[in-house]
Amino acid sequence: MSTASESEDTTEPAGGPEAVGALAGRVAGKAGPLYLSMLATMAGGMVTAGVLGNAGTAQLAAYAVVIAVFNPVLMVVQGALRGSMPFVAEHGDDPRRLAPVVRDSLWLALAMGALGGLLVATAPLWGRLAGVAAPTLAALGPYPLLMGLYVVVASVKASVTVLLTGLGHNRAVLALSLVTTALAVVLVPALVLGPGPVPAMGLPGAGSAVLLHGCATVCLSLYVARRVTVLRGRPIGLGAPRWAGVRRIARVGLPTGSTLLVKFGAMGVLALAAARIGPAEAAAHQLLVVVATFVFLAAAATGQATVPFTARAAGRGDRAGVRRSVLAGYLVAVPVVAVSATLVWAASGTVVGLFTDDPEVAALVTALLPVLCAVAVADAAQALPGMGLLGIKKARSSMHAFAVCYGLLALVAVPVAGAGGLTSLWAVYAVATAGLVVGQGLAFRRLSARV
């Protein structure tokens, strides 16, 4: 676990402005644990999906129905809770001012978690209204209720993760992610499949496992936050909600959550457009998205790691420091993403062979790897100023950029795919991402000038 002194790595060193290269080194040190924690989280999710693949078609279909709503709900909640990160970073050395921010973030987590959990828990109701097949609805059982409760638990955990990240305790975030993944690897197969004398619970077992390891890790997260941060020894508790403080965080965070929702929706339209072309194209598109996601993780981790540096500089009124932190993020993320994408392209035969043995799908994926590289690098380039806007509490501009670029992408995806196939679909995806680079970059330049 990290110690309280770890958070000092996000402060400005004494003796004048820090060189960008040195700052990039510190950003890289913070981004590494976040990157590994993201990989661990993805691995835990893959375990659940893989185990349920052996539990029967009806249960797998029921799982897909709930997850179709669960994922965007949790994405919006986690994005909204990032709104507390600039406030956390600004007050990271003042526990008296930090404590109310933590309480406000917890109240926002509970409020949004309750709303999101209610939506997930009522899956049988809206599933019936949406025309989901009766066997699939029957297979849901208590799974929606269990996952609805988990949304609340995961929301609280997300608020603590944002606290730790904002204070620079990223090694603690990694340790907690590894514990979560380890518990998932043990509990999900045990409760779903029932090895040995343990009775198989199927889909309810998956929900129980997720809720159990969620409760365990949220308790551990709260304990760690109390032990390794400047809040050590200080009573936090919930207390009465300060709705003004909750709204202040929500005003910064909700645009970030909405941005993620816009991206999620646009990617859903792209998947639909690819599926309309043919099964091979749909499979190839999904594999390209998976590879792009793994390549992009380095930029996502770096972007989150830069927010505390940006927020602290903004709190000091240091415009040059704000821009220097984003430039340092570029120096870390873009080369890593570019090299990763190039290696995937160079070793296309080996990489594609790991995902599919269908020659038609493999040929489609291989042919589009150059476009994937362009998308990945552009995505990394737009993410850094986007996180910079979050750091200066101007995330609404990111939402506007995504609404325009990805909104247009969603509008043209189906006709473009019908006219030009998967290649044209990914070409317009690359153009939309390049548009985000321009939009996010200009917005950050304009708004950071006001710091």
N, C-alpha and C positions, 0 to 999 in steps of 0.2 A: 504494500500500500504506500501511497505517497504521504509525505509529511506536510505540515503547514507551510514550511519554507518553500515548497514547490510553487506556490502561487506567486512568489516574488519574481518568477521568470517572465511574467507578463508586464512588469513595470518598466518604466524608462530608466536606464542606467544613469548614474550620476556622471557629470562631466560633459554634458552637451548631447546633441542628437546622435543616435546610434546609426552606424553605417548600415545600409540596406542589406549587405551580405551577411553581417553579423545577426541582424534581425531575422533574415531568412533562415539562418541556422537555428535560432530559437523557435521559430514557427515550425520548422521541420521536426524539432524535438517534441513539440506539443501535438503535431499532426500524426506522428507514428502510432502512438497508443490508440488514438481515435480510429485510425484506419484499421488496426487489428481488431478493435472492438466491433466495428461494422462488419468485418468478415465473420467474426464469431456469431453475431446476431443472425446473419444470413444463414450460417451453417445450422443454427438451431431451428430456424424456420423450415429448412430443407429436410431436417429429420422428421418433423411432424408430417409434412406432405408425403415423404417417402414411406413412412410407417402406415399412414392411412391408405396408401396405394395398395396395400396388402389386406385391407380390412373389408373390402367389398365395394362394388360399384355404387350402390345406393348411398352408402355412408360417404364415399368420396365426393359424390355429387352434392350431398347435403353440406359437406365441408366447404365446397366451392361456393355455394350460395351464401353462406355466412361470411366467408373470407372476402367475397366480392364487395361487401359493405364494410367489414371490419378494417381492411387495409386502408381505404381512404379516410375513414373516421379517425383511426389512430394517427395517420399522416397529418391530418389537419390539427389534431390536438397537439402533437409533438411540435409541429411548426409554430403554432400559437404560443406554446410555452417558451420557445426560443426568444420571445419578446422580453423575457426577464434577463437574458444574458448581458445586454449592455448595462443595465442597472446593477446587476451583480458585480460586473467587472469594475464599474466606477467606484463602488463602495467596498471593494474587496479587502481593504485594509482598515475598515471602520465597522466593527461588529455591531455597534449601536445603530448605525444606519442600514446595515445589511439585513438585520433581523426582520424588519418590516417588509422588505422586498421578498424575502423567503416566504413569509406568511402570505403575502399577496399572491405569489406564484402558486403556493399550495391551494389556496382558495380557487384560483383560476383552474388549476388541474382538477379539483373536485367538481367544479361546476361543469366544465367541458366534458370531463370523464363521465359524469352522470348523464348528460344529454346524449353523448355518443354511445354509452352503454345501453341506454334505453332503446336507441335505434337498432342496435345489434340484437338485443334481447327479444325484440318484437319481430324477428325474422319470420316466424310462422305466419304472422298476420300479413305483412307486406309481401311475403313469398306467395301466399294464396292469392292476393290481389294481383300479383304480377303474372300469375298463371304457371307457377312452378308445379311440376308433376307431383301427383299425390304420393307415390312411393318415396320421392325425395323429401317431401314435407314430413312424412311419417318417420323417416330416418333421422330427423333433426333431434328429437328427444329433448333432453335438457341442455344440449350443447349451446344453443343461442344464449340461454340464461347465464351459463358458466362464462361464456366469452364476453357477455355484457358486463359481468362483474369484473372480468379481467381488464376491460377497457379502463375502469376506474382505477384499478391497481396500477396498470401500466402508465396512466396519466400522472399519478403521484410519483412513480419512479422516474418518469421523464423530467419532471420538475427538479428532482434531486440531481439527475444527470446534467441538466443545464446549469445548476448551481456549481457542481464540481468542475464542469468545463469552463464556466465563466471565471472561476477562481484559479484555473490552471492545474487542477488535480486530475490530469488526464490518465495517469497510470492507474488511479483508483477506478476510473470509468472502465478501463480495460479489464481490471481484475474482476469487477462486478459483472461485466459481460461474459467473461470466461466462466464464472460461477453459474450464471443463468444458462449458458449453453450446456455446461456439464450436467446440470439438473434436468434440462430438457432431454438430453441424450439418454439419461437413466429412466426418468419418469414416463416419458411418452411411450416408448416401446413396452415398458412394464405394464402400464395401465390399459393401453390399447390392445396389445396382443396377448397379454397374460401369460408370460413364460412360466413353465413349471407349474407349481400349485396356485399361482396367482390367477384369479378368474379374468378372462378377457372382457373388457368393458366397451371396446369399440370406440365410436365417436364420443360418447360421454366421457370415456377415459382420457381422450385427448384434451377435452375441455378441463377436466379435473386436473390433469397434469400441468397444463398451462397456468391454471389459477393457483395451484400449489407452489410451483416454482416462482410465479409472479409475486405471491405474498411473501415467500421466503426472501427473495432478492430485494423487495421494496423495504422490508425491515432491515436487511443488511445495509442497504443504501443509506437509509436514514441514520443508522448507527455510524457508518463511515463518515457521513457528512458532519456528524456531531463530534467525531474524534479527530479528523485531520484538517478541518478548516478553522478559520478565525472564530467560528461560532462555538468552539469547544468550551464546555462548561457553562454555556449560556442557555437558559430556558427559552425555547422557541415556541412550541405549541401553536395551535391554530388561532386561539383567541377569537374575538369578534371580527368579522370581515370588514376590511377597509375598502369599500367598493370603489372609492376614487383611485386607490392604488391598484386594485385589480383592473380597472378600466384603463389605467395608464399602461400597464403591461399588455393588455389585450389590444390596445391601439397600435402598438408596435408589432405584436406577434401575430394577430389575426391575418394581416396581409401576407405574412410569410406562409401561414397555413393555407390561405386561399391560393397562393402561388403554387404550392405543391399539389393542391386539388386540381387546378387548371392543367398542370402538366400531366397528372394522372389521367384526367379525362381525355386530353388530346392523345395520349399514348393508347388509350382504349379505342379511340376512333381509328388510329393507325392500324391497330391489330385487326379491327373489323374490316378495314379496307384491304389489308393483305389477305384475310380469309376469303374475301369475295373473289380474289384472283384465282385461288386454287389451294388445295391442301399442302402442296410442296412449298408454295410461297408463304403460306401461313406459318409453317414450321420453320422455314428459313428466317422469316421476320422475327419470330420469337427467339431463336438462337442468337441472332444479331443483337437483339435487345439485351439478352443475358450477358453477352460478351461486353457490350457497351457499358452496362451497369457496373461490372467488375472493374473495367478500366477507369470509369469515372469516380470510383470510390475514393481514390487518392485526392482528387480535387474537392470532393465533399468534405473529407476529413480536414484538409488544409483550410478550406473556407471557414469551417467552424472554429478551427484553432486560431485564426486571425481575428475573430470578433473581439475577444478580450483586449488585444493590443489596440485595435481600432477604437473601441469604446473608451479605453483609458486615455488615449490621445485626444479624443473628442472632449472628454471631461476636462482636460487641461486647456482646451481651446487651441490645441496644436494641429493646425491644418496640415502642415507638412508631415507630421507624425501619422496622421490618419492616412494620407496617401502613401506614405512609406510602408505602412503595414500591409496595404493591399498589394503594393509592388513586390514586397517580400513574399506574399502568398503566390503571386505569379511565378516568381523565381523558383519556388518549391514545386507547385502543382503542375504547371504546364509542361516542363521538361519530363516529369515522371509520367504524366498521361501520354505525352507524345512518344516517349520511348516504349511504354507499355503497348500502345496501339501499333507501333511499328514492329515490335517483336511478334505480336499476334499475326500481323500481316505476313512477316517473313516466315513464320512457322505455321502458316495456314493449314497445311496438310495435317500436321500433328494436332493442332488446336481444334480444328473442325472435327477431326476423327474422334475426339473425346466426347462430342455431343451427339453425333449421328453417324450411322453407317449407310444412310440412304444416299446414293450417288447424285441424285437430282437435287436434293436439299443441300448437300455438300458443295455442289457446283454453284448454286445460287449464293450461298454464304461466302464462298471464296471470291466470287466475282464482285461482291459488294463490300469486301473488307477495306478497299481504299476509301469508299464513302464513309464507312464506319469510323475510320481514322479521322476524317475531317470532322464528323459529328462529335467525336469524343474530345478532340482538341478544342473545338469551338465551345462545347459544353463546359469544359474546364475554364476557358477564358471568360465566359459569362458568369460563372459561379462566384469568382472572387470579388468583382465589384458588387454583386448581389449581396454577399455577406458583408461587404463594406457598408452598404446601405443599411443593413440591419444594425451594424455597429454604431452608426450615427443616428439610429432610430428613425430612419426614413424608408422603411421597407415597403411602403405603399407604392413607390415608384417601380419596384421590382414586380409587384402584382400587375401594374399597368402594362409593363413591357411584356410579361408573359401572356396577359389577356389578348394583346394585339397580335404578337407573333404566333403563339400557339392557337389562338382563336382562328386566325387565318389558315393555319395549317390544318386544323380540324375541318374547316369549311371546304378546303380543296382536296383533302386526302382521298376521298372516295372517287371523285371524277378523275383525278390524276392517276390513281392506281388502275382504274378501268381503262384509261387511254394508253398508259405507258408501262404498266406492270410494276413490279417491286423496285426496279431500278429508279424509275421516276418518283415513286413514293419516297424512297430514301433520299433522293436528290432534293425534294422540297423540304424534307425534314432537315437536311443540312442547311438549306437556305434559311429556314425559320430559326435554327440555332445561331447562325451567323447574325441574323437580325437581333437576337438577344444580346450578342456581344456588343453590338453598336448601341442598342437601347440601354442596357445596364451600364455600359461604360460612360455614355454621355450623361446619364442620370447621376452617377456617382461623381463625375467631375463637376457637374453643376451644383449639386447639393453639398459636396464636401467643401466647396469654396465658401460656404456660409458658416463653417465651423469657427 
